[in-house]
Amino acid sequence: MIFYNKQEINSIDLIYNKFNKNEFKSPRRSTIPLIVLFKHNQILSKELINLNSITDIDYIFEYKISAVKGKGLPSCTDLMIEYSNDCIAIEAKRTEPPYEKVKKWLSNSSNKRLVVEGWLEIINNYTGLKIEISEIQDLPYQLIHRVASACSLMKLHTKIIYIGFDLNKRKSNYYLNCLECFSSILENKLDLYLYCYNIDKTEEQIQLERRWDLGERDLSKNIISGLQNDNLMKLSETMKRKINKSA
């Protein structure tokens, strides 16, 4: 079954108007190739899940979990996949710059400190660890609450996958380093992955990106039409890296 947050969707092509109105204005948003992956059944590999043995799988786009301490914005995972006693949290990346590190995001705010403590409480409850804020200060804040979101489901097996589209070496190494660092802090109690894909753009996608570069700032109608007709891009896997082996 397909969901947008908690709302069931009968088809992936009915999901576009559920997103924020800005989601498909730019042809370079990572949501676009993520949906292409989903439509082409490339979202999961046999190493992660035997799709032939499971019939009840929920694909939840923009999976939302509110902060459990303090006041702050919810964490919205790009795609959460739930089945039996397992879950896979997917975060898609393309042109996004690095997110703020925890220490900068905190900015001496007592409320923000409570928010981070809440995310760590979820992670610690799931893993049995006692991770403190001082250990994660140099990690991206987003990575912390994405992992907490997956842990909140309290599944027997939890996987977190960062999927990068058209990442250069510097960006892929950045995400790899962040995941490796957090994996070490987590004592390898969670399975973290980095997948990378090249984008083979169609002429339509190339023209959309050209129009964006020339200053058009709302191409959502054309982008959604391209997704519906599946004529924007093809994707090919270039990296599939498991960061650790679970204890």
C-alpha positions as CSV (number, residue, x, y, z in Angstrom):
1,M,0.0,0.0,0.0
2,I,1.1,3.5,-0.7
3,F,0.7,6.4,1.7
4,Y,1.5,10.1,1.9
5,N,2.2,10.4,5.6
6,K,-1.0,8.7,7.0
7,Q,-3.2,9.1,3.9
8,E,-3.6,6.1,1.7
9,I,-3.0,6.7,-2.0
10,N,-4.3,4.3,-4.6
11,S,-1.5,5.0,-7.1
12,I,1.8,6.8,-7.0
13,D,0.6,9.1,-9.7
14,L,-2.1,10.4,-7.3
15,I,0.4,11.6,-4.8
16,Y,1.8,14.7,-6.4
17,N,-0.8,17.1,-5.2
18,K,-0.3,15.8,-1.6
19,F,3.2,17.3,-1.4
20,N,4.0,20.9,-0.5
21,K,3.2,23.2,-3.4
22,N,7.0,23.9,-3.8
23,E,8.1,20.2,-4.1
24,F,8.0,20.0,-7.9
25,K,8.7,23.5,-8.9
26,S,12.4,22.7,-9.5
27,P,13.5,19.9,-11.9
28,R,16.5,19.2,-9.6
29,R,14.6,18.1,-6.5
30,S,15.6,14.7,-5.2
31,T,11.9,13.6,-4.9
32,I,11.8,13.3,-8.7
33,P,14.3,10.5,-9.2
34,L,13.1,8.9,-5.9
35,I,9.6,8.5,-7.5
36,V,11.2,7.3,-10.8
37,L,13.0,4.6,-8.8
38,F,9.8,3.6,-7.1
39,K,7.9,3.5,-10.4
40,H,10.5,1.2,-11.9
41,N,10.7,-1.1,-8.8
42,Q,14.4,-0.1,-8.3
43,I,13.8,1.1,-4.7
44,L,14.9,-2.1,-3.0
45,S,17.4,-4.8,-3.7
46,K,17.3,-8.5,-2.9
47,E,19.9,-8.0,-0.3
48,L,17.5,-5.9,1.7
49,I,14.2,-7.7,1.4
50,N,12.8,-10.7,-0.4
51,L,9.8,-9.1,-2.0
52,N,8.5,-12.4,-3.2
53,S,8.0,-13.7,0.4
54,I,6.2,-10.6,1.7
55,T,2.7,-9.5,0.5
56,D,1.9,-6.7,3.1
57,I,4.3,-3.8,2.5
58,D,3.5,-0.1,3.3
59,Y,5.4,2.6,1.3
60,I,5.0,5.8,3.3
61,F,6.2,9.0,1.6
62,E,6.9,11.9,3.9
63,Y,6.7,9.8,7.0
64,K,6.3,12.3,9.8
65,I,7.2,12.0,13.5
66,S,6.9,14.9,15.9
67,A,9.6,15.9,18.4
68,V,9.1,14.1,21.7
69,K,10.8,16.8,23.8
70,G,10.8,20.5,23.4
71,K,9.2,22.4,20.6
72,G,10.4,21.9,17.0
73,L,9.5,20.9,13.5
74,P,8.7,17.2,12.9
75,S,11.1,14.9,11.1
76,C,9.8,14.0,7.6
77,T,11.5,10.9,6.2
78,D,11.3,10.9,2.4
79,L,10.1,7.3,2.3
80,M,9.5,4.8,5.1
81,I,9.0,1.2,4.1
82,E,7.2,-1.0,6.7
83,Y,6.7,-4.7,6.5
84,S,6.3,-7.5,9.2
85,N,9.0,-6.8,11.8
86,D,11.2,-4.6,9.7
87,C,11.4,-1.0,8.4
88,I,13.6,0.8,5.9
89,A,14.0,4.6,6.2
90,I,15.1,6.3,2.9
91,E,16.5,9.7,2.6
92,A,17.1,11.0,-1.0
93,K,19.8,13.5,-1.9
94,R,20.7,15.3,-5.1
95,T,21.7,18.9,-5.1
96,E,21.1,19.7,-1.4
97,P,24.0,21.4,0.4
98,P,25.3,19.8,3.7
99,Y,22.8,20.3,6.6
100,E,23.8,22.1,9.8
101,K,25.8,20.2,12.3
102,V,24.2,19.5,15.6
103,K,26.4,22.0,17.5
104,K,25.5,24.8,15.1
105,W,21.8,24.0,15.1
106,L,21.7,24.0,18.9
107,S,23.0,27.6,19.0
108,N,22.8,27.7,22.9
109,S,19.1,27.2,22.8
110,S,17.7,25.2,25.8
111,N,14.6,24.3,23.8
112,K,16.7,22.9,20.9
113,R,18.8,20.9,23.4
114,L,15.5,19.3,24.6
115,V,14.6,18.5,21.1
116,V,17.9,16.7,20.4
117,E,17.7,14.9,23.8
118,G,14.3,13.6,22.7
119,W,15.7,12.2,19.4
120,L,18.5,10.6,21.3
121,E,16.1,9.1,23.8
122,I,14.3,7.3,21.0
123,I,17.6,6.0,19.5
124,N,18.9,4.9,22.9
125,N,15.7,3.2,23.8
126,Y,15.9,1.2,20.6
127,T,19.6,0.4,20.7
128,G,20.2,0.1,24.4
129,L,22.9,2.7,24.1
130,K,23.5,5.8,26.1
131,I,24.5,8.3,23.4
132,E,24.9,11.9,24.6
133,I,24.8,15.1,22.7
134,S,28.5,15.7,23.1
135,E,29.1,12.6,20.9
136,I,27.0,13.7,17.9
137,Q,27.8,17.5,17.8
138,D,29.8,17.2,14.5
139,L,27.1,15.2,12.7
140,P,24.3,16.7,10.6
141,Y,21.2,17.4,12.8
142,Q,19.0,15.9,10.0
143,L,20.8,12.6,10.2
144,I,20.0,12.3,13.9
145,H,16.3,12.8,13.6
146,R,16.1,10.6,10.5
147,V,17.6,7.7,12.5
148,A,15.4,8.5,15.4
149,S,12.3,8.4,13.1
150,A,13.2,4.9,12.0
151,C,14.0,3.7,15.6
152,S,10.6,5.0,16.8
153,L,8.8,2.2,15.0
154,M,10.6,-0.3,17.3
155,K,10.9,-2.9,14.6
156,L,13.0,-6.0,15.0
157,H,15.2,-4.9,12.1
158,T,15.8,-1.3,11.2
159,K,17.7,0.0,8.1
160,I,18.5,3.5,7.1
161,I,19.4,4.2,3.5
162,Y,20.7,7.4,2.0
163,I,20.2,7.5,-1.7
164,G,22.3,9.9,-3.7
165,F,21.5,11.0,-7.3
166,D,24.2,12.3,-9.6
167,L,26.5,13.0,-6.6
168,N,30.1,14.0,-7.3
169,K,32.9,12.3,-5.4
170,R,33.1,15.1,-2.8
171,K,29.4,14.8,-2.0
172,S,29.3,11.0,-2.0
173,N,32.3,11.0,0.4
174,Y,30.6,13.5,2.6
175,Y,27.5,11.3,3.1
176,L,29.7,8.2,3.4
177,N,31.8,9.9,6.2
178,C,28.7,11.0,8.1
179,L,27.1,7.6,8.0
180,E,30.4,5.9,9.0
181,C,30.9,8.3,11.9
182,F,27.3,7.8,13.2
183,S,27.6,4.0,12.7
184,S,30.6,3.9,14.9
185,I,28.8,5.9,17.6
186,L,25.8,3.5,17.3
187,E,28.3,0.6,17.8
188,N,27.0,-0.9,14.6
189,K,23.6,-1.7,16.1
190,L,21.8,-0.3,13.1
191,D,22.3,-1.1,9.4
192,L,23.2,2.1,7.5
193,Y,23.6,2.2,3.7
194,L,24.6,4.6,1.0
195,Y,23.2,4.0,-2.5
196,C,24.2,6.2,-5.5
197,Y,22.6,6.4,-8.9
198,N,23.5,8.2,-12.2
199,I,20.7,10.1,-13.9
200,D,20.3,9.6,-17.7
201,K,18.3,12.6,-18.6
202,T,15.8,12.7,-21.4
203,E,15.6,15.7,-23.7
204,E,12.5,16.8,-21.7
205,Q,14.4,16.8,-18.4
206,I,17.3,18.6,-20.0
207,Q,14.9,21.3,-21.3
208,L,13.3,21.6,-17.9
209,E,16.7,22.2,-16.2
210,R,17.6,24.7,-18.9
211,R,14.4,26.7,-18.3
212,W,15.1,26.6,-14.6
213,D,18.6,28.0,-15.2
214,L,17.1,30.7,-17.3
215,G,14.9,31.9,-14.4
216,E,11.6,30.0,-14.6
217,R,10.7,29.2,-11.0
218,D,7.6,27.0,-11.3
219,L,7.9,24.1,-13.6
220,S,5.7,21.8,-11.5
221,K,3.0,21.3,-14.2
222,N,5.6,20.0,-16.7
223,I,7.5,18.0,-14.0
224,I,4.4,16.2,-12.7
225,S,3.3,15.5,-16.3
226,G,6.8,14.1,-17.0
227,L,6.6,11.9,-13.9
228,Q,3.1,10.6,-14.9
229,N,4.3,9.8,-18.4
230,D,7.6,8.4,-17.2
231,N,9.7,10.4,-19.7
232,L,12.1,12.4,-17.6
233,M,15.0,10.1,-16.8
234,K,16.4,6.6,-16.4
235,L,18.5,5.7,-13.4
236,S,21.5,3.4,-13.1
237,E,23.1,2.2,-9.9
238,T,26.8,3.2,-9.3
239,M,27.3,2.4,-5.6
240,K,25.7,0.2,-3.1
241,R,27.6,0.4,0.2
242,K,26.6,-1.1,3.5
243,I,28.3,0.9,6.2
244,N,28.5,-1.8,8.8
245,K,27.4,-5.2,9.8
246,S,24.9,-5.3,12.6
247,A,26.0,-6.7,15.9
